[in-house]
Amino acid sequence: MKISIICGGPSLERGISLNSARSVLDHLQRTGIEIVPFYLDHSKNAYAISTAQLYSNTPSDFDFKLRLTAKPLNKAGFVKALKETDLCFPAMHGFFGEDGGIQHFLEQNRIPFVGSGSVACKKAFDKFAANEYIRSQGFFTLPSALLKIYHSDHKKILSDFFRKHRVTRAVVKPASGGSSIGVFSVSTVEEALEKAQLLFSKRMDTRLVVEPFATGTEFTVIVLENRFGMPVALTPTEIETDYTEHQIFDFRKKYLPTRQVIWHCPPRFDNRTIDIIQTQAEQLFKLLGMRDFGRFDGWVLPDGKVWFCDFNMISGMEQNSFLFQQASRIGMTHQNVLNHIVENACRRYGIVFPQSVKNKHGRRKEVYVLFGGGNSERQVSLMSGSNVWLKLRNSAKYKPIPHLLDRHGTVWKLPYQLILNHTVEEITENCLGYESAKQRLDDFENRARLRLGLWEGKDEQEFFAPQKMDMETFLSHAPFVFLALHGGKGENGEMQAILERKKIGFNGSGSATSRLCMDKWETSRHIETLGIPGVSAIAGELLKTAAFIDLSVGEVANLWHRLKRDLATKTLIIKPRADGCSTGVVRIQTAADLLAYQRLLQIKAPFAPRHTFRNQSEMIEMPTVRPEELVCERFIETDGLRVRGHTLKETNRSGWIEVTVGVLEEKGIIRALHPSITVAEGEVLSVEEKFQGGTGVNITPPPNTIVAPKALAKAMHNVGLIAKKMGIGGYARIDAFLERITGDLLVIEINTLPALTPSTVLYHQGLAEKKTLFPGDFIEQLIENKGY
């Protein structure tokens, strides 16, 4: 069977679309099913793309290369290519993906597809129209107002709305947007008018919705259709976050794991409230004429009323999305729920869906995947570990057993359903409260399974009670440990030394190299001793944190001026001596910036809010434990690179660009992969841009127009030499500045356990090899390198 996926599209959610398409590829493709991907650009031009391109972080990663790496299709060619597959799975979110646009196109051309039809999509997608419609059908809604782009009555409508409904806080949002992009919380008519004008000026939509800010508790619930056409709501997820300072459940909170938002699945609602949410969600699914699956967002208000404020016809499908999280709560794996959705669509069109066969791999070697920990990198570690676990589940050689290291040093052997919560703390809380939650929710789970027609019991090897143990017990049973830990004891050589003493195999470098590379200062000093022509470290200075935080305002100003003079720089980078994942890494441009950094360390702030520093557009994670020392380095200005549509734009400034280069060992020989140019939107690369799918641009490999071929060859050769001389084992990631003409390198840092999140740049580089190395194969090779 051939299943086509359509991703990309014209909406601002096109990056999330790649995440969803990647999940469909990872978990649906198997013996008997071939996935055929197609991509729509901003202008809805169609391209046939390779499955490898689905692993790009964002559409911008390959937009400018489409005419070289993809096959452009006119309308007739696109229809013909789609008709050569048995079924189409639209994986686009927002405009044209969920508003009925692509669905109408598929219906016109009689192409079978997954999901709701165009009429249902059109009815449910527009937030104002949907709110008015469900109110007319007797469902509770909050009042709302509509602003249209070319009308001149915006101020009157807003004034009347605020006065009539006694609004003290409101939300202004696009009528046809999603992922909380372009959503603003406002307090006054003037502020609402300002945000409306901003949204209209950016053409984010031609219609805007204004509604009172809901008070109460936010939730989201997945609805699946069963084989008889009946909707079945799963156990909702409660969303706990702070709304007091005009925050919303925004893009970052939805897709990047931090403690700024907590997902409770199961929710803390009483049983009656869960019943109301599920019953009304099922009624609305039927009322709107939806099919196969969907996700509904809403609020439980203080008086107990339930308001459904947003309907998603194509739920996000990234690896720990609400779809997979809630499905796992009733014993469904990623593959199970996607099979269910696709089989349902096949049944509607009379298409025979090939049944899954039990894993016939035979006996596989067990690999204990360890992730989590207690430092600031624990959430990225969770993303890495859960992704390694999911990728290895399809391995014919290895059987992954997931284990969480919690913040207190306890190890938990995790069942399937608990891995998909999005922070270490949430998983720990779910482990501790497992029995009480199970007793309360057994009825909901059993009812959902019965109504979905899941007659067989849950797989007890996948779904079981979490098992608690100390580290010693964990190590006594581990045949091989896949370290997905980042930073702290997991990457600084301590864990490696323990595994070496116990003669337990593990991925990555040994203890001595791990200890050296974790220390940014010592790494830089060591780089200078390697004697590799064209390779050096960045000029820097070490500061004692205790002394720094005790400086007066005047002394901080003096320090600022001295550092600028001694490092011969106008601005500088400050960062902890031994931390990673952009934790505490800030560009300091003024004495006030340095004072702000000092203040964050003094109060042990968990993060720096946006705009704490000049030109800082996103929150910056700070170390969980105050570092003993800080590194101050000369700021290296790089040439400006931006992807705009199908064009790579550049601005010449210094001749330097920032690159990240994976190194990989094969049969005892370590070599560099093709570098990636990293394009930061702000002053330094953010956590999102490094690890979060749908954000960040990594251009792999660098085009000849940006880096001279001889310079690239020299840089790759020297990166291999650096890895060899530093004693790197297995794999690593080396971040550096690259001179575009000479190929000279300024090494920033070396990561001995680089992140293996779903969109990590290492996968891009493996896919760029002459012999394409897919992510699952890449991970297998890291284990095979150790002879296991």
N, C-alpha and C positions, 0 to 999 in steps of 0.2 A: 504494500500500500504506500502511495505517495501523499504526503500531507504538505501543502504549501503554507509558509508563514509570511505574512506581510507585516513589516515593521517600519519604523521611521515616521514619515509623515510630516505635515506642516505645523503641528502644534508645538508648544513649548515643552511638552512632555515626551518629545521624541527620544530623549536619552533614556527615560524609564522604559520606553518601548523596547530598546535593545536588551535591557535586563529581562524583560518578560519573554522575549523571543529566545534568549539564551536558555532560560529555564525550560521552555517547551522543547528545545533541541536536546538539552541534557537528559531530560526525564521521559521524553516520549519516543525519541529515536531508539530503536532496538531491532533485533532480528524480525523482519517482516514489515518494518515501517521505515521509510526513508523521508527525511525532512528536506524540503526544497525552499530555501529562503529568498524572499524578494524585499526590496527596499524602496521606499518612496522618499524623494528629497523634499526640500521646503516647498517646491513648486508642484509637488505631486507627480513628478516625472518618475517612471518606474525603472528599476534596474534588477537584473538577476545577479545575486551576489553569492559568494562562497559561504559555507558554514563558518569558516575561520573568521570572517568579518563580523560575525555576531559577537565575538569576544572583545570588540573595540569598546572602550570606555563610553565614548559619545559618538554621535553621528559625525561630529567635526573631525574625529580621528581619521575618517576615510572619505569624507565628502569631497575634498579637493582631489582625491585620487580616483574617484568613481569612473571617470572616462577611461582610465588605464587599467583598473583592477576589476571592473564590473561590466556587465553587458547591458547597455541602454536598450530599453524596449519602448516602442511606440504603443499606442492604445491596443491596436490589433495584435501586436506581438505579445503584449502583457496578457491579454485575454487568452490567446492561444497557449501560452506557457502555463497559465493557471488551469486551463482545461486539460492539460496533460497530467495534472495531479488529480487525486480522487476527492480531496476535501481541502478547503482553505481555512486556516486559523488566523484571523486578523488579530495581531498583537500590537495594535496602535491605541494610544490613549489620547483623550482630548479631542479637539477639533478634527473632523474628517474620520477619526478612528472610532468614536463613540456616539457621534451625533447623527448617524445614519448615512453619512457620506459614502464610506467604503462599502457599507452594506447595500446601499442602493445600486452601486456599481456592480456588485456581485450578483444581485438579484436580476438586474437588467440583462446580464450576460449568462444567466442560468448556471451560475457556479455555486455548488453546495458549500456552505460555510458554517463554522462554529459560532454560536452566540445568537443574540437577539437580532431580529429583523430591523429594517430601516424605520418602519413606522414606530415601533416600540422605542428605538434609540432616539428618534427625534422627539418623541413625547417626554421621555425621561431625562434627556441630557440638559436641556435648557433649565437652569435652576429656578428662574422666575415662573416659567410656564408650568414646570412640574409642581412647584409649590402651590400655584393656583389650582391646578387640576386635582391634586390629592385633597385640597381643602374642600373642593366642590363635591368630593366623594365621601365627605364626613370625617376625614382624618384630621387630627390636630396639627396646626401649623402656626408659626409665628408670622406676623404681618410682614410684608415686603413691598418695596417700591422699585420702579424700573426707570433707569436713565438711558436715553438713546443719544448716540454720538452727535448727530447733527441738529438736535433740538436745543432750543435756547432757554428751556424752562427748568434747568437742573436745580438752580438755587431755590425756586419756589417749591418744587417737589420735595427737596430735602427739608426745607423749613416746615412745610406742612406735615411731613412724615415725623420729624422729631417732636413737633408740638402735639400732634394727634395721639401719638403712642407714648408720650412722655419719655422719650429715649435719652438716656445719659451716656450710652456707649453703643456704637453700631459697627457693623461690618460692611465694607464696600468690596465687592468682588465681581470678576467677569461672570456674565451669565452662562458662558459656555467654557469655563476653565476647569482645571483639575490640579491635583497635587498641591493645593493651597498656593499656587503660583499667582501672584498679583492680588493677594487677599490682604486687606488692611483693616486694622481695628482703629476706630476714631471716636472722639468724644464730643465734637461739636459739628454744627452745620458747615462752618468754614473749613474745618479739617476734612470733612467728607467731600466737600466740593473740590478741594485741592487734590485729594487722592483720585477722585473721578477724572479730573482734568489730566492728571499724570497718566492714568491707565488709557484714556482716550488718545493722548498724544503719542503713546507708544503702540497704538493700534492693537492692544492686547485683546480687545473685543469691541464690538460696536454697540453692545448693550451691557449695562452694569446693574447688578442687584444690590439694593441696600436693605438691610434687615437689622433688628435689634440684636446685640450680642447675646447669645444664649448663656444663661447661667445654669449650672447643674453639672452633669457628668457626660462627657463625650463617649461615644461607643461606635463600633463598626461591626457589621454582621455579614457573613457570607451566606448566600442562598444557592443551593444546587437543585437542579431539576432531576427527578427520578425517572425511571424508564416508562412510567405511566403518565408523564407530563405534569406531575404534581411537584410544586416547589417545597423544598425542605430547608429550613434555616438551621445553621450550625450554632454552636455555642458562641455568643458574642465576645468581642474583646473590649474591655474598658480601657479608656485612654486617660491617664492621669498626668496632668501638667499644670504649670502655673500660668494663669491668665491675667494676673493682677497688673502687670506693666504693659498691657496691650499686646502680649504675646499671643500667638495662635499656634495650632498644630501644623507647623509649616513644613516646607519641603525637607529641610535639614532634620527636623524631628521625626518625620515620617520614615526617612530612608537611612539616616546615620545613627547608629546606636550610641546614645549618651544618657546620662541620668537626668537630663532635663525633661524627659518624658518617660513614663512607665506604662508598659502594656500589662494589663491584668487579664490573662486568659487561663483559667476561667475568670469572669468578672466578679466584683464584690457585691453585685446587685442581689437582692433577695429573689427567691424562685419565682414569685409572682411577676416581678419586673422582667426577668428573663423570658417568661412565658409571653408577656405582652409584646416584647421586642420581636420574638420569633414569630408569633402569630401574625402581627401586623406586617412584618417583612414578607412573609409568605403571601399575604393578601395583596400587598402592593406589587409584588413580582408578577402575580397573576393579572392584576388590574392593569398594569402597564404593558402586558403582553410580552414579557421577557422570556428568554429561552436559555437553557443549558446552565448558565451561572451568572452571578452578579454580586456586587458588594454594595451595601447600603450603609451610609454614615448618618449618625443622628445624635440626639441628646436626650438624656433623662433629666427632666426639669425638677426643681425642688419640690413641686407639688405632685410629682409622680407621673405627670403627662410625658408621653414619648413623642418626639418630633423627628421625622426623617427629613434631613436637609439636603442630602446629596445621593444620587443614584449613579453607580458606576457599572456600565454595561460590560466592560472588559476590566475585571479586577487586575491590579498589579500582580505580577507573578515572579518577582525577584525571590531569591531562595528562602528567605524567612518572612515572606509576605503574609498578610492576614489570611489569604486563601489557604496556603499550605499550613499555617499555624493552626487555624481552626479545624481544618480537615484532619490534621494529625491527632487532634483531641478525641476524634471518634475512631481512631485506628487506621486512618488512610495515609499512605506514603505519598510523596510527590508524584510518583508514577501512577499510583492508584487513582488519585483525584483527577489527573490529566486524562488518564484512560477513561474514567467515568464520563468526563465532559465530552470528550471526542466520540466515545461510543454512543452517547446520547444523540449527538448531531448525526452520526452515521445512521442510526435507527430512523431518524426523521426522513432521511433521503433514500432509505433502502440500500445503504452501502454496507457491505460485510466488513466488520472491524476485526482484524487479526487478534486473537486472544494472546495474552502474555503466557509464556511458558515458565515454569519454575526454573530457578537458576540451576543450570547444569554444569557449572564450573567445576564441580567436585570440591575436594578439600582445598580451601584457600588458607594461606598463612595469615594469622591474626596480626594486626597492627593496632597498637593502642595509641589513639590520637589524643594528645593532651593540649588543652587550651584554657584560656582564662587568666587567672592570677590576680594580683592585687595592685598592680601599678597603673599608670595612666594609659597604658597601651592595651589594657585587658579587653576592651570592646573590639578593637581591631583583631586581637588574638582570637576572640570568639568568631568573628567573621571568617578568619583564615581556617580555624579548626573545623567549623561546621562545613565550610566549602570542601576542604580536604576529605572529610568524612563522606559527603555526598558524592564527590567525584570517585572515590575508591569503592563506593557501593557497587559501581558498574564494573569493577576490575575482575578479571578472570584469575588473577594471581593473589590478591590480598583482600582480607576481610577486615574492614575498619571497625574498631570498638571505641566509641567516643567517651572521653572522660573530661570532666570539668575540674580545674583547680580553682577553688573559691578564694575569696579574699582573706580567709583565715587559715589557708594551707590545707584544708580538707579536700580530698578527692572524691568525686561522685561519678560512678558509672551511670551514664544517662540513657534513658529510653528515648525513642524517636520523638515523642510528643513534647519533650521538655527542651530539646536542643534549639527549637525554633523561636523561643523568646529572645528579645534582641539585646539584652545586657546580661552580664555575669550575675549581677544582683538579682535580676528577675528569675533566672534559672535556679539560683540558690534558694530563693524564697519558695519557688515551686517545689523544689526537692524537699524542703523542710515541711511544707504544708501539704504534701502529696496525699497522705491518707485522708485528711479531713476533706480536701477538695474532691477526692474520688468518691467518698461516701455521699457527698451532697450532689454531685453531678452525674452519678451513674445512671439515673433515670433519664436525664437529658440525652446522654450519650447513647444509651440503648434504644431510646425512642427514635433518634436520628438515624441510627444504623438500620433499624427495622423499616423505617419509611423510605430509606434510600435503597432498600433491597440488598443490604450487605448481610447475607444469610450466614456466611462462615464466621467463626470467631476470629478475634484479632490474633495476629502473629505474635506469639509470646516471646520470640527471640528479638522482636523489635519493640514491643510495647509491654513494659513491665514496671515495677516499682523501682525508683532510683536506688542505687546501692552506695552507701557511705563507707569510706575507708580512709585510713591515714596513708601518707606517702609511702611508708615502708611496705604496707600491704600491697599497694598498687605496683610497686617495683618488683615485689616477690612473684607476681603473676605475669608481668609484662615480657613478652618474647622480643618485641621491638617497639620502641617508643617514637612516634612521629611528633616531634616538638613543634607545635604551632604557637608557642609562647613568644611574646615579643617584649624586649626590654627586661630590666630587673634580673632576677635570679635565673630566669629561663633563657636569657641570651648572653649573660655576662660570664659564662663559664662554670657557674656553680652547679647547675643541673647537669651540664655535660660531664663535669668531673665525677659526680655521683654515678652517672651511667657508665662511665669508663671504669670506675672501681668495681662496679657490679657486673662488668662485661655484658651489658645490655646494648644492643645496637640502637643507633639513633641517626636521624638525618642531620646534615649540616656539618659545620666545622667542629674540631675538638675544643677542649676546654681552654688551652693556651691562646689559640687564635681568637676564640669567642671573647675571652677576657680582654685581649688587646683591642679588638675592633669595637667593643662596647664603649671604650673610653675614647671620646672624640679627640681629646687633647693628645693622648699618647699615640693615637692613630696618625694624627698629623705629623707629630715628631718622627714617627717611624717611617712615614712616607718619604721624608727628607733624607733618610739614611739609605734608601734602596738603590740610589745611584742610577735611576732610569732616566735617560735624556728626554726632556720634554714633559716630565712629570714632577709636580711639586705640590705642596700644601698651601693653604691660605694663611697669610700673616694673621696672627692672633695673640691674645694675652689672656692669662688665667686670673680670675677674681675669686677670692674667698667669699662665699655667700654671707657668712656671719658678719664679716667686716663691712660688706657692701650694704646690708640692710640697716646698719647702725650709722651710716653716714648722714650728715645734716644736708639740708637742701643745697646750701652753698658748696659743700664737699662733693655732692653728686654732680653739680654743674662743673666744678673743677675737673672731676674725673672724666666727664664727657669731653671737655676740651683737650685733655691730655691724651685720651684714647684716639681722638681724631688725628692729633698730631703724630703720635707714635706709630699708628697703623697707616698713616698717610691716606686717610679716607674721609669723605664728607659725611657718610652715614655708616652704620655698622650693624652686624648681626650679633645678637646675644642669645645664648642657649645653654641649657644644662650640660655639664661635662659628660654625663652618661645617661642620656634619655633619647627617645626616638619618636617616630611617627609625628613629627612636627610639634611635639610637646614642648611648650615654653620657648619655641623658636620665633623671635620677633625682630623685625627691622627697626632699629632705633634711629630716628631722624633728627631728634631734638633733645635738649636736656630734659624737657617736660616728659618725653617718651621714657627716658631712663628713670626718671622719678616715678612714673606710673608703674614701670616694671618692678622697681624696688618696693612699691606699695603692695603689689600683688604678692610678692614673696613674704612681706611682713605679715600679712593677714592670712597667708596660706590659702589664697583664693584657688578654687578648683579650675577656674577658667577666666580669661580676660573677655569681658563683654565687647561686642562690636563697638568700634570707634574709641576704644581705650587709647589706641595709638593712631598717629597720623596715617591716613589711607588704609586703615584696617576695616575691611567690609564684613568679615566673618569672625565669629567667636574663636578664640584660641585656647586649647586645652593647656592647663598648667600642670606641673608635676604633682603627684599625690603626696609625695614626701619631699620636703624642701631639700634641694640638692646642696651638697657640701661646697661645690665649686661651680663657677660659670665660665664659659668660654666667650670671649668677645673677639669677633673676626672682622676684617675689612669686608665691606659690602662690595660684591662684584656686580657691576651693572652689565646686563645682558642685552643683546639685540632684541628688539620687539618682534614677536611672531604672533599672528592671530589668524585663525581660519574664519573666513567670511564667505558663506555659501560654498561655492566650488573653487574658491581661490585662497591660496596661502599668502597672506600679506606679511611683509617684513619691514622693519625700521632699523637701519644700521646705526649702532651707537658705539659699540666697543669691539666688535668682532667675536665676542664670547657668547655662547649659548649654554643653557643648563641641560645636561643629559643624565639619564640613568641607564646603567648597563648591567644586565644580568650576566653572571658567569656560571658555567655548568660543567661538571666533571663527567667525562665519558671514558670508561676503561682506564681510569687513573690519570687521564690528561684533562687539565682544566683550561677552558677557553672562553673567550668573550662571545656573547650573543650580539645580534645587531642592536646598537644603542637606540634609545628613544629620546626624542627631544621633549622635555617637559615644559608645558606652557602654563604658567601660573596667572590667575586672574588678578590676584593681589600682590603683596610685596614678597611673600614667600609661599611656597606650595602648601595648601591647606590639607587637613586630614581628608576632607571630601575628595579633593582633586587627586590625592594619592590612592585612595582605597574605595571610594564610593562610586558604584556604577551610575552612569548618567551624568557625571560631573568630570571635570578635568580633561585636558587634551594631551595625549601622548602620541607624537608622530613617529611611527615605527615602520620601516627604518628611515633615517633622515634623508630627504631628497637631495640629489646631487646639486640642485640649485642653492641649497642651504649650506651643505658641508661638502667641501671638495673631496672627491673619491680617495685621493692619496692621504688626505688628512684623516678621513674616516678609517682607512686601513691602518694607519699609524696608531690612532687612538685605540682601536680594537686590539691591536698587537700589544700595546702597552698595558691595557686593562688586564689582559691575560697574564702578563708579567707581574703586575701588581698582585693579582690573586695568588699566583704561584709563590712569590716571595713572602707574602703575608701568611702563607700556610692555609689558605682557604681549602676546605674540603666539601665536596658535594655540590654546593651552589652558594651564591651570595648575590647581593646587589650593590653596585658601586655607584654613588652619586658624585658627579663632578661637573666642572665647567670646562667646555671644550672650545678651543680657538678654531674658528671655522676654516682658516686657510692653512695654518701650520700643523693642526692636530694636537697641539700641546694640551695638557690636562692640568687642572687645579682640582685636587681631590677634596670633596666635602666630607664624605663619611662612607663607611663600609658597613653594610648590614649583613650579618652572618645568618640570621633567620628572617629573611625578607617576607613580607606579607604575601599570603597566597589567597587573598580574597577573590571573589568571582571575576573582578575586572582588573586584577593586578597587571602591571606592565610586563611582568615576566612572561605571562601567557602570550601577550602580543609578540614578544621577541621570539618565543618558541615557535609561534605560528609563522613568523617571517623567515624561518630557516629553509634551506633548499629542500630538505626532507621535513615537511610540515610536522611540528610536534604539538599535538593537541593537549589541552590542559590535563586531562586524565593521564595521558602518556607521560607528560612532564612530571607529574607527582609520582607516578610509578618509578620513573628513572631515579628520582631522589632516594628512593628506598633501595632500588637495585644497586646504586652506587656503593652502598654499604655491604653488599654481598648477601643480602637477605632474600 
